[in-house]
Structures are given as structure tokens and as C-alpha cells.
């Protein structure tokens, strides 16, 4: 059994308890290069073999995991954030399954969750946005038809954009083709939860300039939407005294 583990967004104490326990028992750890905080490797036991997948190909990763499995060793494939988001795990799981090797995935805290936490923001504010779009700019990896930034921006919903901090001028142009305006709030979050984290708030029109001035061109998320405004949302019905739920009866208006 090979374990694919989400390392969390960066801070060592944001890995799940299960993920930390699996790391501590591993004989082999293949981790995702500069995307995973090296401090997490300190959770491994003495003698654990550690490989950086940044310089490896898919066949090389699969071969190393397969050899360890054949030798009866415990292996962890350590991915940044949550492996289900831009982790390229499906191809690894399929290759290993083709060799008759079982795998399991331990989820992790995604950087988009850590980014909101650091900003003190809520993505889904009543009367502002009840939808979060997680996407990326088309680059060397294309996006399917209808999933380009301009098409998604037409919704005017909260957007969290991965893997695009190096293309901020073009990203801004595409976002402005949708429902956003130059004054729409935006934020650039560099290495959310890491010691070197940077939180850069701006408007959409200033996004590219903000990133350039801060020297941020990678390992950052772009957040866009009115959820970043300081006011203008409605309070949740869930906690409204007049709102009845399955756990309490709402109070009539005007009651003490």
C-alpha cells in the first residue's frame, strides 16, 4: 500500500494528524520539490530515504515507488496542499494500479483555504457570492473549451486562481472581459502559511503592478471578488434569531 499524502499549505503544523503519522512511519518519501515545506521532512524517521520529485519524471517516480513496495517498505508520496488540486496524482495512481499496487490518499489543507484564513476572509458571503471557482490560466498546460478565465469571470463569483502569478498582466486582461471591473478587490497571497508569507491586497487594475513591485511571480494564489470588500454583505440566516432550524425555533419579530 502506497500512501499519497497532502502536506497542507506549508506550515508544518497544518498537515493532518494522519499525514504526520504516515510520514513518521515511512521508509521512502518522494516529495514535491519546492512546493512542500522542507520542515515537514523533519517528521520522518532516521534512515528514511527522501527523494525530491522536482527532477524526476513520472516513470521514475512510479519505478521508485514500485521497488519500495516490492521490498516490503512503506512509501509516502508527499504532495503540496491537497493532492486532488493540481497534484497530478491521477496518472500516478493509474500507473501504480496497472502494476497491481494499491494506493490510498490522505487529504490535506489546500493553500486556497490557508489564503482565506490569512486574509481573514470568507469566500461565500450571503448576497455577495455563494460560488467559488478554482481555476488556472492556460499556459503550457491548456484548459478545456469553455473553461478559460474570461468565460469563468462572466459569473462574477469568487475566483481563486492557481499557477498564474507569473502571468498577471494577461490574467488581468482576461478577468476584465468578464463581470469584474478595474475596482474589483483582489489579493495576491504568496506562500500562504509559510514564514515568508506575503498578503498583498489591491484592486484588479493594480494586480500586475502589485505583484511586480513585491517581486511575486510564483508560488502565489490570486483571489478576486467582492468577498474581499470590507462591507456590503448580508448576515447569515442561520444565526438570525427569527430563523427556525431543525435545532431551534425562531423568535417572533419584536419579541424580547
C-alpha atoms as one frame of an Amber mdcrd trajectory, in Angstrom:
protein
   0.000   0.000   0.000   1.396   3.362  -1.053   0.155   6.494   0.683  -0.384
   9.746  -1.170  -0.409  12.470   1.471  -1.455  16.106   1.341   1.257  18.132
   3.066  -1.007  21.108   3.677  -0.258  24.675   2.548   3.180  24.984   4.110
   3.147  25.421   7.872   4.377  22.100   9.343   1.583  22.017  11.921  -1.087
  22.252   9.232  -0.506  18.721   7.966  -3.220  16.352   9.190  -2.538  14.059
  12.125  -2.898  11.049   9.819  -0.476  12.555   7.314   2.117  13.199  10.025
   1.794   9.649  11.329   2.282   8.207   7.856   5.391  10.348   7.332   6.805
   9.155  10.649   6.450   5.507   9.602   7.696   5.849   6.016  10.813   4.155
   4.675  10.637   6.196   1.454   9.253   9.694   0.922   9.027  11.290  -2.506
   8.034  14.921  -2.036   7.009  17.652  -4.455  10.125  19.794  -4.502   9.958
  23.483  -3.569   6.184  23.299  -3.176   6.433  21.318   0.065   7.966  22.989
   3.098  11.220  21.058   3.824  10.450  21.377   7.538   7.870  18.620   7.069
  10.651  16.205   6.197  11.778  16.523   9.802   8.791  14.367  10.709  10.398
  11.347   9.051  12.305   8.695  10.996  16.099   8.262  10.883  17.166   6.344
   7.806  14.114   7.268   5.740  15.081   7.669   2.083  13.923  11.054   0.775
  13.660  11.966  -2.903  12.720  15.294  -4.484  10.357  14.705  -7.397  11.145
  18.100  -8.963  13.891  16.475 -11.031  12.050  13.232 -11.693   9.763  12.022
 -14.469   6.525  10.096 -13.986   8.189   6.745 -14.904  10.977   7.426 -12.417
   8.548   8.219  -9.586   6.474   5.125 -10.328   9.571   2.933 -10.539  10.903
   4.109  -7.169   7.538   3.534  -5.504   7.187   0.132  -7.155  10.630  -1.009
  -5.978   9.899   0.050  -2.424   6.578  -1.762  -2.484   8.207  -4.932  -3.810
  10.754  -4.745  -0.991   8.004  -4.530   1.617   8.821  -0.902   2.501   6.367
   1.834   3.434   6.209   4.693   0.939   4.683   8.164   1.068   4.180  10.363
  -1.976   4.015  13.816  -0.392   2.111  16.463  -2.342   1.561  20.115  -1.560
  -1.790  21.302  -0.173  -4.456  18.788  -1.033  -3.363  16.253  -3.673  -6.679
  16.492  -5.525  -5.945  20.051  -6.697  -3.263  20.316  -9.391  -1.400  17.413
  -7.811  -1.168  15.257 -10.964  -1.983  12.229  -8.812  -4.437  10.504 -11.155
  -1.714   9.496 -13.598   0.413   8.123 -10.764  -2.482   6.175  -9.260  -3.344
   4.697 -12.655   0.253   3.670 -13.372   0.586   2.002  -9.988  -2.796   0.284
 -10.323  -1.595  -1.091 -13.658   1.212  -2.780 -11.734  -1.226  -4.192  -9.220
  -0.188  -1.791  -6.464  -2.853  -0.400  -4.130  -2.808   3.237  -3.036  -4.746
   5.441  -0.685  -4.973   9.214  -0.476  -4.848  11.280   2.717  -6.341  14.726
   2.090  -4.614  17.925   3.113  -5.436  21.559   3.781  -5.347  23.370   0.448
  -3.490  26.641   0.063  -6.740  28.306  -1.017  -8.104  27.609   2.470  -4.935
  28.907   4.116  -5.017  32.038   1.953  -8.534  32.926   3.075  -7.588  32.234
   6.690  -4.576  34.552   6.499  -6.690  37.300   4.956  -9.488  36.803   7.484
 -11.824  36.372   4.529 -14.902  34.265   3.791 -15.324  33.155   0.184 -19.087
  32.602   0.400 -20.715  35.737   1.787 -24.535  35.997   1.583 -25.689  38.391
  -1.164 -22.104  38.640  -2.444 -21.045  35.199  -3.649 -22.197  31.676  -2.968
 -19.886  30.158  -5.561 -16.131  29.630  -5.555 -14.385  28.988  -8.862 -10.967
  27.345  -8.546  -9.044  27.506 -11.799  -5.807  28.450 -13.545  -4.650  30.394
 -16.576  -3.937  28.478 -19.739  -0.199  28.237 -20.232   1.929  25.311 -21.352
  -0.916  23.255 -19.915  -4.097  24.208 -21.829  -7.571  24.385 -20.327 -10.666
  22.699 -21.808 -13.033  24.722 -24.027 -15.305  26.995 -22.032 -13.012  26.970
 -19.005 -10.841  29.917 -19.983 -10.551  32.772 -17.486 -12.774  35.184 -19.418
 -15.611  32.650 -19.635 -15.437  31.838 -15.931 -15.144  35.503 -14.978 -18.549
  36.105 -16.567 -20.122  34.654 -13.417 -18.745  37.390 -11.166 -18.306  34.803
  -8.432 -15.384  34.390  -6.061 -12.360  33.224  -8.034  -9.240  31.501  -6.739
  -6.600  31.259  -9.430  -3.680  28.854  -9.065  -0.439  28.654 -11.050  -0.877
  32.052 -12.702   1.177  34.543 -10.681   3.720  34.748 -13.479   1.101  35.944
 -15.974  -0.604  38.760 -14.063  -0.905  41.313 -16.909  -2.607  38.782 -19.193
  -4.651  37.379 -16.312  -5.972  40.859 -15.545  -6.983  41.375 -19.163  -8.907
  38.099 -19.202 -10.646  38.793 -15.874 -11.801  42.208 -17.094 -13.533  40.547
 -20.046 -15.981  39.064 -17.532 -18.160  40.605 -14.819 -15.311  42.205 -12.871
 -14.325  45.875 -13.079 -10.976  47.619 -12.545 -12.148  48.412  -8.997 -12.991
  44.809  -8.090 -10.984  43.822  -4.983  -8.161  41.342  -5.464  -5.401  39.798
  -3.403  -2.135  38.084  -4.149  -1.165  35.590  -1.448   2.413  34.352  -1.602
   3.222  31.093   0.217   0.152  31.065   2.440   1.028  29.902   5.992   4.805
  29.791   5.330   7.103  32.012   7.450   7.743  34.151   4.353   4.024  34.588
   3.577   3.022  37.842   1.855  -0.536  39.203   1.779  -0.968  41.792  -0.955
  -4.387  43.457  -1.242  -5.183  45.594  -4.265  -7.769  46.252  -6.938  -7.888
  44.245 -10.113  -6.469  47.163 -12.093  -3.400  47.215  -9.835  -2.867  43.447
  -9.638   0.026  43.206 -12.096   1.784  46.263 -10.639   1.353  44.941  -7.098
   2.879  41.597  -7.992   5.803  43.210  -9.825   6.602  45.631  -7.003   6.569
  42.793  -4.448   8.636  40.507  -6.654   5.955  37.818  -6.605   5.754  35.726
  -9.761   5.283  32.166  -8.487   4.053  30.101  -5.528   1.156  32.506  -5.063
  -2.604  32.484  -5.367  -4.690  35.204  -6.978  -8.027  35.872  -5.282 -10.641
  38.012  -6.984 -14.123  39.095  -5.991 -16.312  41.333  -3.867 -15.931  38.960
  -0.918 -12.746  40.939  -0.231 -14.677  44.160   0.397 -14.828  45.380   3.971
 -18.619  45.736   3.935 -21.727  45.148   1.835 -22.701  41.598   2.743 -25.814
  40.255   4.470 -25.767  38.329   7.721 -26.415  34.597   7.549 -29.994  33.436
   8.165 -28.624  30.519  10.145 -27.912  32.662  13.201 -30.799  35.108  12.769
 -32.998  34.996  15.910 -36.099  34.857  13.684 -34.851  31.917  11.618 -36.159
  28.463  12.505 -33.865  25.480  12.066 -34.017  21.821  12.973 -32.309  22.684
  16.259 -34.152  25.788  17.471 -37.365  27.708  16.896 -37.108  31.244  15.625
 -38.298  34.091  17.819 -41.168  36.234  16.507 -40.146  39.705  15.374 -40.248
  42.210  18.213 -40.003  39.582  20.976 -37.666  40.097  23.904
